[in-house]
Amino acid sequence: MRSKHEKTVFAMSSVTYAVKAQSLLRANGFGCEVIRTPKDLAKGCGYSIMVIGSRENAEQLLQRAGIEIKASRAI
């Protein structure tokens, strides 16, 4: 069973999408922040969103909103 405190980094296609993702996720109860993309996940624009909560739920929410995820990994 996964923890409610699970952390995931989602690499975004642009800093604009990273900020949109942050706003959307926060409005839906996720803890998150825009961060520089870790070197080992170097995809996209160089900005990612670090999300605390269900990886699957966050990913589905972003996809439904049309926010492209370039790559992701648990941290």
ZAZA-391352 format. One record per residue: residue number from 1; residue in one letter; x, y, z of N, C-alpha, C in turn. Coordinates in nm, 2 decimals, decimal comma, padded with zeros to 4 digits. Layout:
MARSE; NUM; a; X; Y; Z; X; Y; Z; X; Y; Z
...
END
This chain:
MARSE; 1; m; 00,08; -00,12; 00,00; 00,00; 00,00; 00,00; 00,09; 00,12; 00,00
MARSE; 2; r; 00,05; 00,22; -00,08; 00,13; 00,34; -00,09; 00,09; 00,44; 00,01
MARSE; 3; s; 00,18; 00,52; 00,05; 00,16; 00,63; 00,15; 00,10; 00,75; 00,09
MARSE; 4; k; 00,02; 00,82; 00,18; -00,04; 00,95; 00,13; 00,08; 01,05; 00,12
MARSE; 5; h; 00,19; 01,02; 00,17; 00,31; 01,11; 00,16; 00,41; 01,07; 00,05
MARSE; 6; e; 00,36; 00,98; -00,04; 00,44; 00,94; -00,15; 00,48; 01,07; -00,23
MARSE; 7; k; 00,61; 01,07; -00,27; 00,66; 01,19; -00,35; 00,70; 01,14; -00,49
MARSE; 8; t; 00,66; 01,22; -00,59; 00,69; 01,20; -00,73; 00,73; 01,32; -00,80
MARSE; 9; v; 00,83; 01,31; -00,89; 00,87; 01,42; -00,97; 00,82; 01,40; -01,11
MARSE; 10; f; 00,75; 01,50; -01,16; 00,70; 01,49; -01,30; 00,77; 01,60; -01,38
MARSE; 11; a; 00,85; 01,56; -01,48; 00,92; 01,65; -01,57; 00,81; 01,71; -01,67
MARSE; 12; m; 00,81; 01,84; -01,68; 00,72; 01,91; -01,76; 00,78; 01,96; -01,90
MARSE; 13; s; 00,69; 01,99; -01,99; 00,74; 02,03; -02,12; 00,77; 02,18; -02,13
MARSE; 14; s; 00,72; 02,26; -02,03; 00,76; 02,40; -02,02; 00,74; 02,45; -01,88
MARSE; 15; v; 00,80; 02,56; -01,85; 00,78; 02,62; -01,72; 00,64; 02,66; -01,70
MARSE; 16; t; 00,57; 02,70; -01,81; 00,43; 02,74; -01,80; 00,35; 02,63; -01,76
MARSE; 17; y; 00,37; 02,51; -01,81; 00,30; 02,39; -01,77; 00,33; 02,35; -01,63
MARSE; 18; a; 00,45; 02,37; -01,59; 00,49; 02,34; -01,45; 00,40; 02,42; -01,35
MARSE; 19; v; 00,39; 02,55; -01,38; 00,31; 02,64; -01,30; 00,17; 02,61; -01,30
MARSE; 20; k; 00,11; 02,58; -01,42; -00,03; 02,54; -01,44; -00,05; 02,41; -01,36
MARSE; 21; a; 00,04; 02,31; -01,37; 00,03; 02,19; -01,29; 00,02; 02,21; -01,14
MARSE; 22; q; 00,11; 02,30; -01,10; 00,11; 02,33; -00,95; -00,02; 02,39; -00,91
MARSE; 23; s; -00,07; 02,48; -00,98; -00,20; 02,55; -00,95; -00,31; 02,44; -00,95
MARSE; 24; l; -00,32; 02,36; -01,05; -00,42; 02,26; -01,06; -00,41; 02,16; -00,94
MARSE; 25; l; -00,29; 02,11; -00,92; -00,27; 02,01; -00,82; -00,31; 02,06; -00,68
MARSE; 26; r; -00,26; 02,18; -00,65; -00,29; 02,25; -00,52; -00,44; 02,27; -00,50
MARSE; 27; a; -00,51; 02,31; -00,61; -00,65; 02,33; -00,60; -00,73; 02,19; -00,57
MARSE; 28; n; -00,66; 02,08; -00,60; -00,72; 01,95; -00,58; -00,66; 01,88; -00,46
MARSE; 29; g; -00,60; 01,95; -00,37; -00,55; 01,90; -00,24; -00,41; 01,84; -00,24
MARSE; 30; f; -00,34; 01,85; -00,34; -00,20; 01,79; -00,34; -00,10; 01,89; -00,29
MARSE; 31; g; 00,00; 01,85; -00,22; 00,11; 01,93; -00,18; 00,21; 01,92; -00,30
MARSE; 32; c; 00,26; 02,04; -00,35; 00,35; 02,03; -00,46; 00,43; 02,16; -00,47
MARSE; 33; e; 00,54; 02,15; -00,55; 00,61; 02,27; -00,58; 00,69; 02,25; -00,71
MARSE; 34; v; 00,72; 02,36; -00,78; 00,79; 02,36; -00,90; 00,94; 02,36; -00,86
MARSE; 35; i; 01,02; 02,27; -00,92; 01,16; 02,25; -00,89; 01,24; 02,24; -01,02
MARSE; 36; r; 01,37; 02,25; -01,02; 01,45; 02,22; -01,13; 01,45; 02,07; -01,15
MARSE; 37; t; 01,45; 02,03; -01,27; 01,44; 01,88; -01,30; 01,58; 01,82; -01,26
MARSE; 38; p; 01,57; 01,71; -01,18; 01,69; 01,64; -01,15; 01,77; 01,59; -01,27
MARSE; 39; k; 01,90; 01,59; -01,26; 01,98; 01,56; -01,38; 01,95; 01,42; -01,43
MARSE; 40; d; 01,92; 01,33; -01,34; 01,89; 01,19; -01,39; 01,75; 01,17; -01,45
MARSE; 41; l; 01,68; 01,28; -01,46; 01,54; 01,28; -01,52; 01,54; 01,38; -01,63
MARSE; 42; a; 01,65; 01,42; -01,68; 01,67; 01,53; -01,77; 01,58; 01,51; -01,90
MARSE; 43; k; 01,46; 01,56; -01,89; 01,37; 01,56; -02,00; 01,29; 01,69; -02,00
MARSE; 44; g; 01,24; 01,74; -02,11; 01,15; 01,85; -02,10; 01,23; 01,98; -02,10
MARSE; 45; c; 01,17; 02,08; -02,03; 01,23; 02,22; -02,03; 01,33; 02,25; -01,92
MARSE; 46; g; 01,35; 02,16; -01,83; 01,44; 02,18; -01,71; 01,36; 02,21; -01,59
MARSE; 47; y; 01,23; 02,22; -01,59; 01,15; 02,24; -01,47; 01,05; 02,12; -01,46
MARSE; 48; s; 01,03; 02,09; -01,33; 00,95; 01,97; -01,29; 00,85; 02,02; -01,18
MARSE; 49; i; 00,76; 01,93; -01,15; 00,67; 01,95; -01,04; 00,69; 01,83; -00,94
MARSE; 50; m; 00,72; 01,86; -00,82; 00,73; 01,76; -00,71; 00,60; 01,75; -00,64
MARSE; 51; v; 00,54; 01,64; -00,64; 00,41; 01,62; -00,59; 00,41; 01,52; -00,47
MARSE; 52; i; 00,34; 01,56; -00,36; 00,32; 01,47; -00,25; 00,18; 01,42; -00,25
MARSE; 53; g; 00,16; 01,29; -00,26; 00,03; 01,23; -00,27; 00,03; 01,12; -00,37
MARSE; 54; s; -00,08; 01,07; -00,41; -00,09; 00,95; -00,50; -00,04; 00,99; -00,64
MARSE; 55; r; 00,06; 00,92; -00,68; 00,12; 00,94; -00,81; 00,02; 00,92; -00,92
MARSE; 56; e; -00,06; 00,81; -00,91; -00,16; 00,78; -01,01; -00,27; 00,89; -01,02
MARSE; 57; n; -00,32; 00,93; -00,91; -00,42; 01,03; -00,91; -00,37; 01,17; -00,97
MARSE; 58; a; -00,25; 01,20; -00,93; -00,19; 01,33; -00,98; -00,17; 01,32; -01,13
MARSE; 59; e; -00,12; 01,21; -01,18; -00,10; 01,19; -01,32; -00,23; 01,19; -01,40
MARSE; 60; q; -00,33; 01,13; -01,35; -00,46; 01,13; -01,42; -00,52; 01,27; -01,42
MARSE; 61; l; -00,51; 01,35; -01,31; -00,55; 01,48; -01,31; -00,48; 01,57; -01,41
MARSE; 62; l; -00,35; 01,56; -01,42; -00,27; 01,64; -01,52; -00,31; 01,60; -01,66
MARSE; 63; q; -00,32; 01,47; -01,69; -00,36; 01,42; -01,82; -00,49; 01,47; -01,86
MARSE; 64; r; -00,59; 01,47; -01,77; -00,73; 01,52; -01,80; -00,73; 01,67; -01,84
MARSE; 65; a; -00,63; 01,74; -01,78; -00,62; 01,88; -01,80; -00,54; 01,92; -01,92
MARSE; 66; g; -00,48; 01,81; -01,99; -00,40; 01,83; -02,11; -00,26; 01,88; -02,08
MARSE; 67; i; -00,21; 01,85; -01,96; -00,08; 01,89; -01,92; 00,01; 01,77; -01,95
MARSE; 68; e; 00,11; 01,79; -02,04; 00,19; 01,68; -02,08; 00,30; 01,65; -01,98
MARSE; 69; i; 00,32; 01,53; -01,95; 00,43; 01,48; -01,86; 00,54; 01,42; -01,94
MARSE; 70; k; 00,66; 01,47; -01,94; 00,77; 01,42; -02,02; 00,83; 01,30; -01,96
MARSE; 71; a; 00,84; 01,29; -01,83; 00,89; 01,18; -01,75; 00,85; 01,19; -01,61
MARSE; 72; s; 00,86; 01,08; -01,53; 00,83; 01,09; -01,39; 00,91; 00,98; -01,32
MARSE; 73; r; 00,92; 01,00; -01,19; 00,98; 00,90; -01,10; 00,95; 00,93; -00,96
MARSE; 74; a; 00,95; 00,82; -00,88; 00,92; 00,84; -00,73; 01,05; 00,89; -00,67
MARSE; 75; i; 01,04; 00,97; -00,57; 01,16; 01,01; -00,49; 01,14; 00,98; -00,34
END
